[in-house]
């Protein structure tokens, strides 16, 4: 497998590296952590403008259709800078949402807003039979989710949770506002 970055990947990484060097130094990061929201909407917007939030989303849905190599360097830079914005959980949720729905209707609109950084998503996953177990029950009006999910990184600033409920060897996905 070739892990050499192409020109576009290098340019994106360079832009992200400059952004983080300028806006995510130690003092700036401390101020972000101490802020009421615990993250920086300005940094989040800049990450979205660079296209980072669109990387794992299919081209059909308006994303870049990127894979592991496309995400490798940006996520390394985000980790090195100790970025507190919930980038990873947001990327996981957008990728799952894109793959699960085929990007149709209201979900397509939400996905567009998520890629633009206007909506933040978090991914919540229960463990079958363990602490944090969650179940889904069909009703005449839809579904009822029962259980308790804890430690969901980014849930406090997310507009929607993508909840994965174990269903045999697979999982059912529920989008919860």
Backbone bond lengths (Angstrom), bond angles and torsions (degrees), N, CA, C in turn:
res aa  C-N    CA-C-N  psi(-1)  N-CA   C-N-CA  omega(-1)  CA-C   N-CA-C  phi
1 X - - - 1.452 - - 1.523 108.59 -
2 X 1.303 116.64 137.51 1.465 122.96 -177.75 1.531 109.73 -91.88
3 X 1.344 115.63 118.26 1.462 120.45 179.18 1.524 112.19 -104.26
4 X 1.315 116.88 11.93 1.462 120.21 175.91 1.521 108.68 -74.08
5 X 1.321 116.37 135.94 1.459 120.49 -179.81 1.513 110.28 -81.34
6 X 1.335 115.97 140.92 1.460 119.62 173.77 1.530 108.24 -82.36
7 X 1.321 116.43 178.31 1.469 120.40 -176.47 1.530 112.38 -59.45
8 X 1.336 117.52 -43.95 1.466 120.68 -179.38 1.528 111.17 -63.55
9 X 1.323 117.01 -43.46 1.464 120.65 179.46 1.529 110.81 -64.03
10 X 1.320 116.01 -39.47 1.470 120.89 178.45 1.524 110.98 -65.80
11 X 1.334 116.73 -43.89 1.469 120.79 179.43 1.534 110.85 -62.85
12 X 1.324 117.03 -42.94 1.464 121.15 178.33 1.529 109.89 -62.21
13 X 1.323 116.49 -45.96 1.468 120.92 179.97 1.522 111.39 -62.97
14 X 1.315 116.31 -41.88 1.469 120.09 178.75 1.529 110.89 -62.97
15 X 1.328 116.48 -42.30 1.468 120.49 179.10 1.520 111.18 -64.04
16 X 1.319 116.74 -43.40 1.463 120.70 178.68 1.526 110.21 -65.31
17 X 1.319 117.09 -41.07 1.462 120.56 179.60 1.533 111.08 -61.93
18 X 1.330 116.98 -41.16 1.473 121.04 176.76 1.525 111.16 -64.32
19 X 1.324 116.56 -45.23 1.463 121.10 179.08 1.524 110.60 -57.13
20 X 1.321 116.36 -48.93 1.456 119.90 -177.24 1.525 111.65 -67.85
21 X 1.320 117.34 -35.11 1.465 120.28 177.65 1.524 110.89 -66.21
22 X 1.346 116.84 -36.98 1.462 121.47 -178.12 1.529 112.92 -80.27
23 X 1.330 117.74 -37.65 1.462 120.66 -169.88 1.521 114.49 -116.91
24 X 1.339 118.19 5.48 1.455 118.77 -175.56 1.520 112.44 -137.69
25 X 1.329 114.95 40.37 1.452 119.27 173.68 1.522 110.21 -72.05
26 X 1.326 116.72 177.00 1.465 121.33 -176.13 1.518 111.94 -56.64
27 X 1.337 117.42 -50.16 1.473 120.76 -177.80 1.530 111.07 -65.13
28 X 1.331 116.74 -40.72 1.467 119.89 179.53 1.527 110.26 -64.79
29 X 1.314 116.54 -41.98 1.460 120.84 179.35 1.536 110.28 -63.33
30 X 1.313 117.25 -42.22 1.465 120.94 178.37 1.527 110.87 -61.34
31 X 1.320 117.14 -41.03 1.464 120.96 178.21 1.534 110.68 -64.92
32 X 1.318 116.86 -38.75 1.464 121.27 178.39 1.527 109.71 -63.44
33 X 1.320 116.53 -45.81 1.463 120.87 -179.04 1.529 111.01 -62.75
34 X 1.334 117.02 -38.78 1.465 121.30 -179.06 1.530 113.27 -77.81
35 X 1.316 117.87 -12.15 1.463 120.33 -178.60 1.530 110.08 -67.68
36 X 1.319 115.84 162.48 1.460 121.15 -177.75 1.525 112.13 -59.48
37 X 1.328 117.06 -40.66 1.463 120.03 -177.52 1.522 112.59 -83.13
38 X 1.329 117.71 -21.02 1.464 120.71 179.73 1.515 114.16 77.31
39 X 1.313 116.51 8.26 1.466 121.40 175.07 1.517 107.89 -151.32
40 X 1.323 116.28 168.62 1.456 120.66 -177.23 1.527 110.86 -107.75
41 X 1.340 117.44 110.73 1.465 119.10 175.26 1.530 112.10 -58.39
42 X 1.332 117.33 -32.97 1.472 120.43 179.55 1.519 111.09 -66.48
43 X 1.315 117.17 -44.98 1.470 120.40 178.34 1.522 109.65 -65.96
44 X 1.335 116.72 -41.11 1.466 120.89 178.56 1.533 110.08 -58.13
45 X 1.316 117.02 -45.30 1.469 121.40 179.14 1.521 111.53 -62.17
46 X 1.313 116.21 -41.26 1.477 120.05 179.85 1.532 110.78 -66.55
47 X 1.336 116.75 -39.26 1.471 120.26 177.05 1.528 109.34 -61.81
48 X 1.323 116.66 -41.07 1.470 121.20 177.95 1.521 110.71 -65.91
49 X 1.340 117.57 -44.17 1.469 121.51 179.93 1.526 111.74 -59.62
50 X 1.318 116.64 -35.41 1.461 119.99 178.42 1.533 111.82 -69.30
51 X 1.332 116.91 -19.24 1.461 120.62 -179.93 1.514 114.25 98.41
52 X 1.324 117.24 4.34 1.461 120.50 -178.74 1.529 110.62 -59.53
53 X 1.336 117.76 -40.80 1.463 121.27 -176.42 1.525 112.31 -72.88
54 X 1.340 117.33 -11.41 1.461 121.89 179.05 1.523 112.71 -99.67
55 X 1.320 117.07 -7.28 1.466 120.38 -173.91 1.525 114.55 -55.56
56 X 1.347 120.62 -50.65 1.466 118.59 -174.37 1.531 115.16 -85.82
57 X 1.319 117.28 -0.99 1.464 121.02 -176.97 1.531 109.16 -86.53
58 X 1.324 116.17 141.32 1.471 121.44 -176.56 1.533 111.70 -59.72
59 X 1.307 115.15 152.95 1.470 120.59 176.34 1.525 109.86 -63.05
60 X 1.327 116.48 -35.13 1.467 121.63 178.91 1.531 111.11 -57.55
61 X 1.338 116.04 -34.56 1.466 121.32 -179.12 1.522 112.24 -91.01
62 X 1.330 117.84 2.43 1.454 121.06 178.47 1.516 114.66 98.93
63 X 1.334 116.37 4.88 1.458 120.34 178.04 1.521 111.47 -92.73
64 X 1.322 115.31 -166.24 1.464 120.96 -179.37 1.514 113.15 -96.24
65 X 1.334 117.58 -11.56 1.458 120.51 179.24 1.519 112.76 65.51
66 X 1.326 116.06 29.91 1.459 120.43 -176.59 1.517 113.13 -77.79
67 X 1.311 113.64 160.05 1.459 120.71 178.76 1.516 111.12 -118.48
68 X 1.309 114.72 -157.16 1.459 121.72 -175.44 1.530 112.54 -59.74
69 X 1.314 117.82 -42.08 1.466 120.17 -178.57 1.527 110.68 -66.15
70 X 1.333 116.83 -36.77 1.464 120.41 178.45 1.531 111.57 -65.97
71 X 1.321 116.38 -33.91 1.463 121.36 -178.08 1.531 113.29 -88.13
72 X 1.317 116.36 -17.47 1.463 121.17 -172.67 1.529 113.25 -55.45
73 X 1.298 118.51 -56.08 1.462 121.20 -176.43 1.534 112.10 -70.97
74 X 1.358 119.77 -46.48 1.468 118.40 177.46 1.530 113.04 -57.41
75 X 1.322 118.12 -42.08 1.463 120.12 -179.36 1.524 110.91 -69.89
76 X 1.327 117.44 -33.08 1.462 120.41 175.02 1.522 109.96 -62.60
77 X 1.327 116.98 -45.54 1.467 121.39 179.50 1.526 111.34 -63.73
78 X 1.318 116.68 -41.18 1.466 121.32 178.96 1.529 109.92 -63.68
79 X 1.319 116.80 -40.59 1.454 120.43 177.60 1.518 112.38 -67.85
80 X 1.338 117.51 -42.62 1.460 121.12 -179.98 1.525 111.45 -62.79
81 X 1.324 116.62 -34.71 1.463 120.76 -179.40 1.535 111.96 -83.07
82 X 1.323 116.99 -1.88 1.467 122.21 -177.79 1.531 111.63 53.77
83 X 1.307 115.13 44.64 1.467 122.18 -179.48 1.530 109.07 -62.56
84 X 1.316 116.86 129.36 1.468 121.00 -178.94 1.530 112.43 -93.08
85 X 1.308 117.67 -12.34 1.462 119.84 176.71 1.540 107.81 -63.81
86 X 1.339 117.87 142.07 1.465 121.34 -172.77 1.531 113.62 -78.92
87 X 1.314 116.69 59.76 1.467 121.33 -175.30 1.524 111.52 -65.86
88 X 1.319 117.79 -48.53 1.463 120.29 -174.85 1.522 112.58 -62.34
89 X 1.325 118.04 -47.76 1.462 120.18 -179.23 1.532 110.71 -65.77
90 X 1.336 116.82 -34.37 1.461 121.07 177.37 1.532 110.08 -65.70
91 X 1.329 116.65 -44.81 1.465 120.50 179.50 1.529 110.94 -63.08
92 X 1.330 116.60 -41.85 1.469 119.87 178.77 1.523 110.36 -62.22
93 X 1.330 116.57 -43.81 1.469 120.32 -179.08 1.525 111.34 -66.13
94 X 1.329 118.07 -42.82 1.472 119.37 -179.73 1.523 110.81 -65.63
95 X 1.315 116.75 -40.01 1.472 120.41 178.80 1.529 110.69 -63.44
96 X 1.326 116.60 -46.37 1.464 120.28 178.81 1.524 111.51 -63.15
97 X 1.316 116.23 -43.29 1.464 120.72 -179.68 1.528 110.34 -62.62
98 X 1.297 116.62 -43.85 1.466 121.88 178.53 1.529 110.69 -61.45
99 X 1.316 116.74 -47.44 1.463 121.02 -177.32 1.530 112.63 -69.46
100 X 1.327 116.71 -34.47 1.461 120.62 -174.53 1.522 112.89 -79.62
101 X 1.311 117.53 -29.00 1.463 119.14 -170.73 1.513 114.62 -107.45
102 X 1.311 117.98 -18.24 1.448 118.93 -173.03 1.515 110.87 72.12
103 X 1.315 117.05 10.59 1.467 123.69 173.99 1.517 113.08 57.94
104 X 1.319 117.03 61.56 1.457 120.90 179.71 1.526 110.77 -118.16
105 X 1.340 116.28 149.96 1.455 123.39 171.65 1.513 115.31 60.04
106 X 1.343 115.02 -137.16 1.461 121.47 -176.45 1.522 111.25 -62.84
107 X 1.323 116.87 -31.39 1.464 120.30 178.31 1.528 109.78 -66.33
108 X 1.312 117.38 -37.11 1.470 120.43 177.33 1.521 110.28 -62.89
109 X 1.328 117.46 -39.99 1.462 121.00 177.18 1.531 110.86 -63.73
110 X 1.324 116.40 -43.50 1.463 120.53 178.32 1.524 110.57 -62.57
111 X 1.304 116.60 -41.38 1.467 121.27 179.21 1.527 110.70 -62.83
112 X 1.332 117.22 -40.41 1.469 120.99 176.86 1.530 110.61 -62.36
113 X 1.322 116.05 -44.01 1.467 120.47 178.92 1.525 110.76 -65.08
114 X 1.326 116.96 -36.59 1.468 121.11 178.92 1.530 110.61 -66.37
115 X 1.316 117.05 -42.63 1.470 120.05 179.20 1.523 111.25 -66.37
116 X 1.327 116.73 -31.75 1.466 121.17 179.65 1.531 111.90 -81.36
117 X 1.323 116.97 -5.78 1.460 120.96 -179.20 1.516 113.68 81.80
118 X 1.329 117.29 6.87 1.468 121.81 -178.89 1.528 111.89 -80.81
119 X 1.314 116.89 -23.99 1.466 123.49 175.37 1.522 107.30 -126.02
120 X 1.316 115.45 139.77 1.458 119.57 175.08 1.520 108.40 -109.37
121 X 1.322 115.25 136.90 1.457 121.84 -179.86 1.522 109.23 -116.53
122 X 1.305 115.93 152.32 1.456 121.22 172.45 1.521 108.22 -133.11
123 X 1.298 115.22 152.38 1.455 121.91 -178.27 1.515 108.35 -109.09
124 X 1.324 116.09 121.99 1.455 122.21 179.17 1.521 108.44 -114.08
125 X 1.307 115.49 129.07 1.457 119.81 -176.69 1.511 109.49 -132.60
126 X 1.329 115.63 125.86 1.453 120.86 177.56 1.511 111.30 -89.54
127 X 1.312 115.24 158.52 1.457 121.69 177.87 1.523 107.27 -106.45
128 X 1.331 118.23 121.72 1.461 119.28 -176.50 1.523 111.85 -59.12
129 X 1.343 114.99 127.62 1.448 121.09 175.03 1.523 115.00 73.30
130 X 1.312 118.78 -2.87 1.456 120.66 -177.87 1.510 111.38 -109.27
131 X 1.329 114.12 -174.37 1.464 119.15 174.79 1.513 107.20 -60.85
132 X 1.282 117.18 133.22 1.454 120.05 -177.94 1.514 112.35 89.38
133 X 1.330 116.64 15.86 1.461 119.37 178.68 1.524 109.54 -68.84
134 X 1.299 115.85 145.24 1.455 121.94 -179.55 1.521 107.53 -137.87
135 X 1.327 116.37 141.14 1.455 120.75 177.79 1.520 109.33 -126.19
136 X 1.308 115.40 158.60 1.466 122.02 177.35 1.527 108.15 -124.53
137 X 1.329 115.54 133.55 1.463 121.26 179.71 1.520 108.34 -125.02
138 X 1.327 115.91 128.31 1.467 120.73 178.23 1.523 109.20 -74.43
139 X 1.342 115.18 137.80 1.461 121.86 175.37 1.518 107.01 -125.92
140 X 1.311 116.64 176.24 1.457 119.91 178.03 1.526 112.61 -64.16
141 X 1.319 116.38 -26.02 1.462 121.15 -176.93 1.526 113.86 -100.03
142 X 1.301 117.32 -2.46 1.472 119.42 -177.26 1.510 110.81 147.29
143 X 1.317 116.12 -123.72 1.457 121.78 -175.75 1.520 110.13 -134.38
144 X 1.323 115.86 150.49 1.458 122.89 172.90 1.524 106.87 -121.10
145 X 1.322 115.71 125.53 1.463 120.93 176.36 1.514 108.55 -97.37
146 X 1.312 116.49 133.67 1.459 122.62 178.88 1.521 108.75 -126.77
147 X 1.308 115.10 142.96 1.454 119.80 177.09 1.509 110.58 133.04
148 X 1.286 114.06 -172.29 1.463 120.01 -178.25 1.516 108.58 -137.11
149 X 1.310 115.74 123.12 1.458 121.73 176.58 1.520 107.14 -114.03
150 X 1.309 117.22 127.51 1.462 121.17 -178.26 1.521 109.84 -123.72
151 X 1.322 114.70 163.57 1.457 120.40 175.68 1.515 113.80 66.68
152 X 1.314 116.81 37.11 1.462 121.10 -179.33 1.521 107.77 -89.28
153 X 1.315 116.50 102.39 1.451 121.55 -177.96 1.525 109.83 -62.10
154 X 1.318 116.38 126.89 1.452 122.08 177.78 1.521 114.73 89.43
155 X 1.331 117.80 -4.45 1.472 120.03 -178.29 1.516 111.98 -63.73
156 X 1.319 116.70 -32.32 1.463 120.04 -177.44 1.522 112.97 -67.24
157 X 1.312 118.13 -20.81 1.471 121.02 179.56 1.529 112.22 -116.46
158 X 1.335 116.46 4.96 1.466 120.35 -178.17 1.517 111.14 -84.85
159 X 1.319 115.91 144.00 1.456 121.53 173.49 1.519 111.12 -84.96
160 X 1.336 116.36 -24.29 1.463 122.16 179.97 1.522 109.59 -143.98
161 X 1.328 114.51 146.14 1.460 120.90 172.22 1.516 108.21 -109.74
162 X 1.303 116.05 136.51 1.456 120.95 171.00 1.525 104.70 -100.13
163 X 1.337 116.22 107.78 1.453 121.69 -174.16 1.523 109.09 -99.16
164 X 1.322 114.83 122.88 1.466 121.30 176.77 1.524 107.58 -98.71
165 X 1.321 115.99 117.23 1.461 121.97 -179.27 1.526 107.35 -108.42
166 X 1.347 116.61 123.34 1.467 119.35 179.45 1.521 111.62 -55.87
167 X 1.332 115.47 134.03 1.462 121.60 178.28 1.526 106.58 -140.59
168 X 1.329 115.98 84.21 1.460 119.85 -175.22 1.517 109.63 71.55
169 X 1.317 116.23 -131.36 1.465 119.02 179.35 1.532 112.08 -86.78
170 X 1.321 116.80 -3.67 1.454 121.74 178.21 1.517 109.64 -113.88
171 X 1.309 115.84 -171.19 1.456 120.98 175.78 1.517 108.97 -135.96
172 X 1.320 115.31 145.73 1.462 120.93 172.44 1.531 106.36 -95.98
173 X 1.319 116.81 139.12 1.458 121.38 -179.02 1.521 110.49 -106.54
174 X 1.337 115.44 135.01 1.455 122.09 179.07 1.510 108.70 -128.00
175 X 1.313 117.48 131.81 1.455 123.05 177.21 1.518 107.64 -96.58
176 X 1.335 115.87 117.24 1.459 121.85 -175.47 1.519 108.89 -118.37
177 X 1.328 116.61 123.48 1.468 120.50 178.13 1.515 110.02 -72.15
